[in-house]
Structures are given as structure tokens and as C-alpha cells.
Amino acid sequence: AEDVARPAAVNGRGRALDPHEVKILRKVCEYHEKGDWVLTMLESGARPGETHRMLWCHLKEGSLYIDGTKTANAKRTVPLPEYLSDRLEARRGRPFEHIFTKRNGNALTKKSSADAWQSILKAMQIEAGTRVENGILLEPYAIDNEIKAKFCRHTYATMLKDAMLPYTLLQELLGHATGSITDNYLHATETGIQQAARLIKAHHERTVSHLVSHSNGLK
């Protein structure tokens, strides 16, 4: 083992999907058999492992209870967009049956969900324009081929940030016990930058208006 080169460390914090990747992912979810599973992670911020424990009784009136296990805060209820709630309701099963299963009807496992994600990613590559030969993707890839299922959670958190939700509410929806963990899921986006520019511009306009009014008053 002395001659084995030690690989460089990789930042495992993850990232949010960019708008192009989200668009492709949503398109794939329209027809992929695991589309509901992926959309639920994207629209609820659920970890892949948390989806393994989701039961139909956890889905109630447009909200989803997530049975997180990392901390007490990980157990939480999140709202779902109407389109996804309706999509799930259309195939509702018995209360204590799993929402997401393998083809044999058993609950998802770490391996089966990893396999499902690889199928999703391959479909995304094809949708984005990556060439395929004998079922194998050919480089160069049209999109990043290292996209992980957990990136859906990062994307959800970043979308909440861009929607300007209060930080404490954002932290609650993600199920984090501390803000330092939440910060790892918030990424800069073009949308966020544009919102910041609008807020700064509005602040400057109010400030200038106040200074002009104050100056006229002194006159």
C-alpha cells in the first residue's frame, strides 16, 4: 500500500442545482417512474433517507410530515405545492403503506434509492443532449454527471432563501437544530443577487429622498 497515491479531498457540502439543471430535472420527473420521489425531495427538502420512512398517513391536506431522525428538530411538517400534493393524492395508498417503494412494493433502501437516482441522472443527461451508445453515456456530458440526490435539499433551501423566508422559518422547514448547519445549505444564485440589487436600490432611493427632503427643509 506504500505506493498507493492518496486522493485529494473533495468538498462534500453539496450545492444547489442551477436553473437549467432544475428545468431538466422537472422535465424528466414528468415521465420517470421515480419522478414523484425526486419532486418530493426538491419541494420539501427531505433527505433521501427520510423518504424511505414516508407513509401515506404523513400526507395530510397539502402538507407532509417528515420523520427525520438526526435530531428532535428533524421531525417536521412542511407544505407541499398544490401540483405535487395533487400528484401524490392521485395514487394514495393505505395509511401505513410507504409512499415511495421499490418495484416489489417494499420500502426504499439506501441502495435502491441510489440506483433510482442514477436512473434519473442518466435520463437528465439524455434530456440535456448527452449522446448514448448501447445504453452507455458518451462524454462530453451535457450537464454535470456528479449531481447527487442530496442536491435537491440544497436547492430547496436556496429557493426558500431566494423567496426571502425568515431565517428561523427556513431553519425550521429544513429541520436543523442550529443555524450553522443551515448556512451550509444556502447558496448564492442569480435570483438572490437580483433581489439584493432591488433591495439595495430601494434603500438608496429612500435615503436620497430623505436627504433631499431634509435639505429642502433646512432651506
N, C-alpha and C positions, 0 to 999 in steps of 0.2 A: 504493500500500500504506500510505500515511501515515494513512489514515482507518480502517484495519482495527484493530479492538479486540483486544488480546492477551488470550486466555482465561486464567482463573485456573488455577494449577497444581493438579493432583489427586494426592493421595497414592496412589502405585501399589503400596504394600506388600501390598495384598490383605487378606483377612480369612478367618476360619473361617466355615463355614455354621452357622446356628443349628439346634437340634434339629428345628424344624418344616421347615426347608429340606432337611435331611438326609432326613427321613421322606418328603417329596415326591419327592426325587431318587431314593431307593431304589425307590419305587413305580414311577416312570417307567422305571427300569432293568430292571424285571421284564419289560417288553414291547418296549422300544425296541431297534432293531437295533444301536445302539451302546451298549447297556447294559453289556456286558462291558468295554468300553473305559473307560467312566466309573467303573465299580466298581473297576477295577484302579487307576486314579488315586487313588480315595478310600481304598482298602485297602492301598496300597503307598507312597503319597506320590510316585509318579512324576510328573515334569513331562510336560506334553503332548508336547513334543518327544522325550522319552525313549521314549514309547510307540511312536513311529514306527519305532524300531530293534529292537523286541522280536520275537524269533524263538521258535519253539516249543521249540528246544533250550535256551532260557533258563528254561523252566518245568520244574522238577525236584522231585518229591516234596514238594509243598506249599510250595515256595519259588520266588522269581522273581529272576533275575539282571537288574539294571538297568544297561544300558550307558551310563552318564552320561558326558558329555564336558567338563563345566565345569572339573573338577579331578580329580586322581587319586582323591580320596575319593568322587567322584560315581559311580564304578563300585562297585556294592554288591549284596549279596544280601539280600532281605527275605522274611520269612514271609508267607504269604497265609492268610486264614481258610479253613477247610475248605469252606464253601459256595461260595466263589469258585473255589478250586482245582478242585473237582469240576465246576463250571460250565464252566471253561475246558477241562478234560480231556475233557469230553463232545464237544468239537469239535476236538480236537487234530489238527494237520496235520503235514506233513513237517518234520523238524528245522530246516531252514534257510528255511522259509517264514515270512512275517510273521504274527504273531498277530492284529494289527489292520490291516485293509485297507479300501480304497475298494471300491465295488461291482464294479469291474472286476478286483479281485484284486490291484491294485498297492498298495504301501505307502502309508500315510497321509502327507500332506504338511501343511505349516502351514496352507494354505488349506482343504484337505478336512477337517482336524480342527476348524478354526474354524467351518466350515459345519455339521459334525456337532454341535458344541456349541450352536450357535444352534437347531438342531432339538430338542435335549434341553431347552434353556431354554424354548422355546415349549411343549413338552409339559408342562413343570413348571408353567408359567403356567396352562395349561388344567386341569391336575390340581388346582391350588390354587383354581380358581374364576374366573379371568380370562375375561371374555366374548370371543368371537370372532365376527367378521362377515366373510364372504367370505374366510376364511383369514387375516384380519388381527386381531391382538390389540387390544382396546379398553381404553383407560385408564378408571378407575384399575386398575393392576396389582395382583393379589392378593399377589404377592411381589416382591422387588427384581428389576428387569429388567436390572440391571447385574452379575449374578452371572457370574463368569468360571470357565473350566475350571481355572485355577490355584488357585482357592479350595479345590479338592479336596485339594491338597497342604497348604494351611494347616489344613484340617480334620483331616487325618491327623496332622499334627504336634501339634495341640491335643489330639486324642484320646489320643495317646501320653503327653502331659503329664498329662492327667487320669487315665490309668492308672498314673501315678506311676512310669514307667520311669526308670531312672537317666539323668541328663542326657547322659553320654557315649555311652550306647547309643542314646538318642534322636538325638543328633547323627550317629552312625554310620548309622542307618537312613535319615536324610534325606540323607546323602551330603555333609555340609558339612565344609569344612576348618577353619572357626573357629566358635566359639560365638557370636560377634557376629552372624553370619548366621542361625544357628539361632534366636536370640532374636526375629528379625523374624517368625517363623512361629508363635510361641507366643502365644495369645490367651486372655484371661480368659473363663471360662464359668461358668454356674451350678453345673455339676458340680464344677469346680475349687474354687469358693468353698465349696460344701458340704463337700468333702473337707478344705479348710483349717480350716473350723469344727470338724469332728470331731477333727482332729489337735490343734488348739489346746485343745479341751475336754478331750481325753485327757491332754494335757500339764498342764493346770491341775489336773485331778483327781489326777494323780500327785504334783504339787507340794504340793497341800493335804494329801494323805495323808502325805507325807514330813514336812511341818511338824507335823502332829498327832502323828505317831509320835515325832518328836524332842521335842516339848513334853511328851508323856507320860513320855518317858524322863527328862527333867530333873526331873519331879515325883518 
